[in-house]
Amino acid sequence: QVQLVESGGGLVEPGGSLLLSCVVSGRIFSVSTMAWYRQTPGSQRELVAELTYGGSRNYAESVKGRLAISSDNTKKVVGLHMTRVTPQDTAVYFCDVRAGSGAYWGQGIRVTVTS
């Protein structure tokens, strides 16, 4: 059974930094993309950052230059380094992995940016 478990969320002050991590367990193969999405109440889940198997990175316009996605060589850990956060970054963040074996989501982790 494949599981994605996010960690590293919590409270952070505006302008601060946070590192989210997602650990993938279970059998998964032919990973094509690893991504982070976020969702706020009443809104649709939106793509924040995406990392393709080929190493390309794509970011939402609102986070370019502030957030960075990364992965280890095994494709079992995906991180999201958040810097210069703003209250608009407050959301539940979800880890997403698309692979030949299927599409997988984590349970989500809350990030709250507040002074």
Buried (B, 14 or more C-beta within 10 A) or exposed (E): EEEBEBEBBEEBEEEEEBBBBBBBEEEBEEBEBBBBBBBEEEEEBEBBBBBBBEEEEBBBEEBEEBBBBBBEEEBBBBBBBBBEBEEEBBBBBBBBBBBEBEEBEBEBBEBBBEE
